[in-house]
Amino acid sequence: MRDTMTDPRRITLAFTGASGLPYGFRLLECLLAAGTQVSLVYSVAAQIVAKQECDVTLASQPREAARLLRERYHARDGQLTVFGRDDWLAPMASGSNPGDGMAVCPCTGACDLGE
């Protein structure tokens, strides 16, 4: 059992191809600065939007993407792990290895305001 007072939180972060991807990069930066362990996954559309809107190349190879993002956001060793889209063995793919939370960023949600 984890001691939530001393162990870093484990968050899964997923980047979609929505145009608010700069918010996703900022969230990643804040999570890493706070000492959070981050598991990152992203879509092909996120790779395209990252290049077009943020001038960031998200490599197709998870190790290369992790290296680039660790350097960019000054992550400590072991703090950021990037998983491939088809990695069925990634921890977040199993309910038996839950993290402390997940953020899909950016995420578009619709709501009914009773109009």
Backbone bond lengths (Angstrom), bond angles and torsions (degrees), N, CA, C in turn:
res aa  C-N    CA-C-N  psi(-1)  N-CA   C-N-CA  omega(-1)  CA-C   N-CA-C  phi
1 M - - - 1.445 - - 1.526 108.83 -
2 R 1.330 116.47 136.36 1.456 122.06 179.76 1.514 111.20 -77.98
3 D 1.321 115.31 142.58 1.462 121.25 172.14 1.520 106.64 -91.88
4 T 1.321 116.80 103.42 1.464 121.04 -174.53 1.515 113.10 -66.78
5 M 1.317 117.68 -12.31 1.462 119.56 178.26 1.528 111.69 -83.25
6 T 1.338 118.14 -26.59 1.458 120.10 -176.51 1.525 113.79 -116.91
7 D 1.319 118.51 -27.61 1.452 121.64 -179.37 1.528 110.25 -82.70
8 P 1.340 117.20 142.11 1.460 118.58 177.40 1.523 111.13 -67.70
9 R 1.298 115.73 149.53 1.459 120.65 177.29 1.525 108.95 -70.94
10 R 1.335 115.23 151.27 1.466 121.77 178.33 1.526 108.06 -115.78
11 I 1.306 115.94 115.89 1.458 122.01 -177.27 1.519 109.45 -120.77
12 T 1.316 116.13 135.70 1.459 121.77 171.27 1.518 107.17 -95.46
13 L 1.320 116.13 131.13 1.455 122.37 179.66 1.515 107.87 -121.50
14 A 1.329 116.05 128.47 1.459 121.32 179.06 1.523 108.98 -119.66
15 F 1.334 115.73 127.82 1.464 121.25 176.48 1.519 108.71 -99.02
16 T 1.334 115.44 128.42 1.465 121.27 175.65 1.523 108.43 -99.46
17 G 1.298 116.82 -174.99 1.453 120.77 179.74 1.508 113.53 -93.88
18 A 1.315 117.46 14.50 1.468 119.71 -179.61 1.526 109.87 -71.33
19 S 1.319 115.29 157.67 1.465 119.74 -172.28 1.518 114.09 -76.21
20 G 1.296 119.57 0.31 1.457 121.66 177.00 1.519 112.73 -92.24
21 L 1.320 117.60 22.08 1.455 121.28 -176.16 1.534 113.94 -55.54
22 P 1.330 120.79 -29.30 1.466 118.45 175.07 1.533 112.50 -55.92
23 Y 1.319 118.12 -31.13 1.465 121.03 175.50 1.526 110.38 -65.55
24 G 1.317 116.75 -36.85 1.455 120.75 177.73 1.522 111.72 -64.43
25 F 1.330 116.14 -43.65 1.465 119.51 177.87 1.529 111.00 -64.69
26 R 1.312 116.77 -38.38 1.469 119.38 178.79 1.531 110.77 -66.85
27 L 1.340 116.59 -40.07 1.463 120.17 177.13 1.525 110.05 -62.30
28 L 1.326 117.34 -43.65 1.458 120.80 177.60 1.530 110.13 -58.53
29 E 1.323 116.99 -45.42 1.452 121.48 179.13 1.531 111.60 -59.07
30 C 1.329 116.65 -45.08 1.470 121.25 -179.35 1.523 111.96 -67.09
31 L 1.319 117.18 -41.74 1.464 120.44 178.77 1.524 111.07 -61.62
32 L 1.317 116.39 -44.53 1.460 119.89 -179.80 1.520 110.74 -66.65
33 A 1.315 117.36 -41.28 1.472 120.94 178.88 1.527 111.09 -62.52
34 A 1.330 116.73 -29.09 1.466 121.47 -179.82 1.530 112.32 -84.34
35 G 1.335 117.06 0.70 1.454 120.24 178.17 1.516 114.72 84.69
36 T 1.317 117.37 11.88 1.462 122.71 -179.14 1.528 110.56 -74.37
37 Q 1.324 116.92 142.53 1.455 121.57 171.09 1.521 106.94 -84.28
38 V 1.327 117.02 125.53 1.456 121.43 -174.55 1.523 110.20 -118.43
39 S 1.334 114.74 130.88 1.462 122.68 169.65 1.521 105.87 -106.91
40 L 1.323 117.15 122.24 1.465 121.92 -174.29 1.517 111.04 -115.27
41 V 1.326 116.00 135.96 1.460 123.67 169.85 1.518 107.27 -131.86
42 Y 1.333 116.73 152.26 1.463 119.70 178.38 1.516 110.65 -152.13
43 S 1.324 114.09 155.63 1.457 121.86 -177.48 1.525 110.91 -88.83
44 V 1.332 115.84 166.60 1.461 121.40 173.89 1.530 109.03 -59.92
45 A 1.321 116.95 -40.25 1.469 120.68 179.00 1.528 110.37 -61.52
46 A 1.325 118.27 -36.35 1.465 121.13 177.60 1.521 110.43 -64.68
47 Q 1.319 117.19 -36.49 1.466 120.10 177.14 1.533 110.53 -62.22
48 I 1.306 116.45 -41.45 1.469 121.28 -179.07 1.528 110.34 -67.43
49 V 1.330 116.93 -47.64 1.465 121.08 -179.30 1.529 110.68 -64.84
50 A 1.330 117.44 -38.90 1.463 120.77 179.48 1.525 110.31 -59.60
51 K 1.319 116.55 -42.03 1.469 120.37 -179.67 1.523 110.88 -70.24
52 Q 1.325 117.48 -45.31 1.464 121.54 -176.17 1.523 113.33 -71.05
53 E 1.315 117.46 -42.67 1.464 120.40 -171.97 1.525 114.56 -101.03
54 C 1.331 116.86 -22.67 1.469 119.65 -174.72 1.527 112.73 -120.14
55 D 1.327 116.65 -4.45 1.457 122.13 -176.06 1.527 111.26 54.23
56 V 1.338 115.25 38.87 1.462 122.60 178.03 1.524 108.03 -119.50
57 T 1.316 115.93 128.09 1.457 120.16 176.84 1.522 108.42 -95.41
58 L 1.328 115.79 111.96 1.465 121.58 174.16 1.524 106.72 -89.37
59 A 1.300 115.72 107.90 1.460 121.34 -176.73 1.524 111.16 -61.42
60 S 1.321 115.36 151.34 1.466 120.32 176.73 1.519 111.22 -72.50
61 Q 1.320 117.75 -27.46 1.452 122.42 179.14 1.532 109.42 -86.24
62 P 1.325 118.01 120.78 1.466 121.00 -177.18 1.534 114.38 -53.83
63 R 1.329 118.00 -40.37 1.475 119.89 -178.55 1.529 111.56 -63.43
64 E 1.330 116.06 -40.94 1.462 119.85 179.72 1.521 110.46 -68.04
65 A 1.333 116.94 -41.15 1.471 120.52 177.93 1.530 110.15 -62.61
66 A 1.314 117.05 -42.53 1.465 120.90 179.90 1.528 110.31 -62.75
67 R 1.329 117.20 -42.78 1.460 120.85 179.03 1.527 110.92 -60.43
68 L 1.319 116.78 -48.02 1.456 121.15 -179.57 1.528 111.46 -61.32
69 L 1.320 117.26 -46.62 1.471 120.87 -177.57 1.523 112.11 -71.12
70 R 1.331 117.76 -35.33 1.473 120.07 175.81 1.525 110.27 -61.71
71 E 1.327 116.24 -43.18 1.472 120.26 178.07 1.523 111.30 -65.14
72 R 1.313 115.96 -46.31 1.463 120.78 -176.53 1.525 112.40 -61.81
73 Y 1.352 116.51 -39.54 1.466 120.75 -174.36 1.532 113.18 -109.79
74 H 1.332 117.21 11.43 1.466 122.75 173.90 1.534 112.28 56.32
75 A 1.322 115.53 44.11 1.469 120.31 178.57 1.525 110.14 -74.71
76 R 1.306 115.76 147.34 1.462 121.58 175.62 1.530 109.79 -76.96
77 D 1.312 115.78 161.64 1.466 120.44 177.26 1.519 110.19 -56.30
78 G 1.315 116.78 132.73 1.454 122.02 177.67 1.515 114.97 78.75
79 Q 1.312 117.84 -0.27 1.469 120.26 -176.70 1.528 112.68 -83.42
80 L 1.327 117.80 -29.08 1.463 121.76 -177.83 1.519 109.46 -125.65
81 T 1.324 115.55 126.22 1.458 121.85 174.99 1.512 107.98 -125.31
82 V 1.317 116.50 131.33 1.461 121.72 177.46 1.520 107.31 -107.47
83 F 1.332 115.30 133.44 1.465 121.19 179.92 1.523 109.57 -114.99
84 G 1.323 115.83 146.13 1.455 121.34 176.98 1.524 110.69 -71.79
85 R 1.322 114.71 155.56 1.475 120.33 -178.70 1.518 112.82 -59.93
86 D 1.314 116.56 -31.72 1.462 120.94 -176.49 1.520 112.93 -103.09
87 D 1.314 117.22 18.83 1.463 121.20 -179.40 1.525 109.56 -83.50
88 W 1.327 114.88 92.26 1.468 120.58 -177.30 1.528 112.30 -71.82
89 L 1.323 117.17 -10.16 1.460 120.84 179.62 1.526 112.27 -99.46
90 A 1.318 117.34 4.29 1.466 120.57 177.66 1.526 109.04 -62.75
91 P 1.331 117.91 142.97 1.470 120.67 -176.70 1.525 113.69 -53.71
92 M 1.326 117.42 -37.96 1.461 118.96 -177.21 1.531 113.16 -72.10
93 A 1.325 116.74 -8.44 1.463 120.39 178.55 1.520 112.02 -81.03
94 S 1.329 117.41 -6.08 1.457 121.08 -176.51 1.526 110.87 -125.12
95 G 1.287 115.91 133.42 1.460 120.95 176.28 1.520 112.80 -70.23
96 S 1.331 117.42 -13.67 1.459 119.96 179.71 1.531 112.31 -82.77
97 N 1.317 117.10 -3.07 1.465 121.07 179.28 1.535 109.10 -133.01
98 P 1.318 116.67 61.66 1.466 118.34 -175.11 1.524 111.99 -73.29
99 G 1.311 115.04 146.31 1.457 120.34 171.15 1.521 108.00 -88.77
100 D 1.304 115.84 -167.70 1.456 120.37 178.66 1.525 112.25 -89.13
101 G 1.325 116.49 -12.33 1.451 119.59 178.94 1.509 110.78 175.30
102 M 1.329 115.24 171.47 1.462 121.93 178.27 1.505 108.46 -142.75
103 A 1.327 115.04 139.82 1.463 121.12 174.07 1.513 107.86 -124.86
104 V 1.320 115.99 131.17 1.454 122.58 172.98 1.513 105.11 -104.68
105 C 1.318 115.79 116.55 1.453 118.82 -169.93 1.519 110.54 -137.81
106 P 1.272 119.08 127.12 1.458 124.48 -6.13 1.510 110.19 -80.69
107 C 1.279 114.81 154.16 1.462 121.42 -179.20 1.514 108.23 -126.52
108 T 1.299 116.16 124.22 1.437 120.57 178.15 1.520 108.53 -92.78
109 G 1.296 117.13 131.01 1.455 121.09 178.50 1.520 110.20 -126.78
110 A 1.278 115.39 143.09 1.457 120.05 177.26 1.524 108.36 -103.86
111 C 1.301 115.68 145.02 1.462 118.34 177.47 1.535 108.70 -136.78
112 D 1.276 115.09 151.81 1.464 121.94 178.03 1.513 107.21 -98.97
113 L 1.308 115.50 111.76 1.470 120.16 -179.43 1.528 112.28 -91.33
114 G 1.315 115.65 11.61 1.459 119.57 177.87 1.525 113.09 72.06
115 E 1.310 116.00 27.43 1.469 119.51 -178.71 1.505 111.38 -74.76
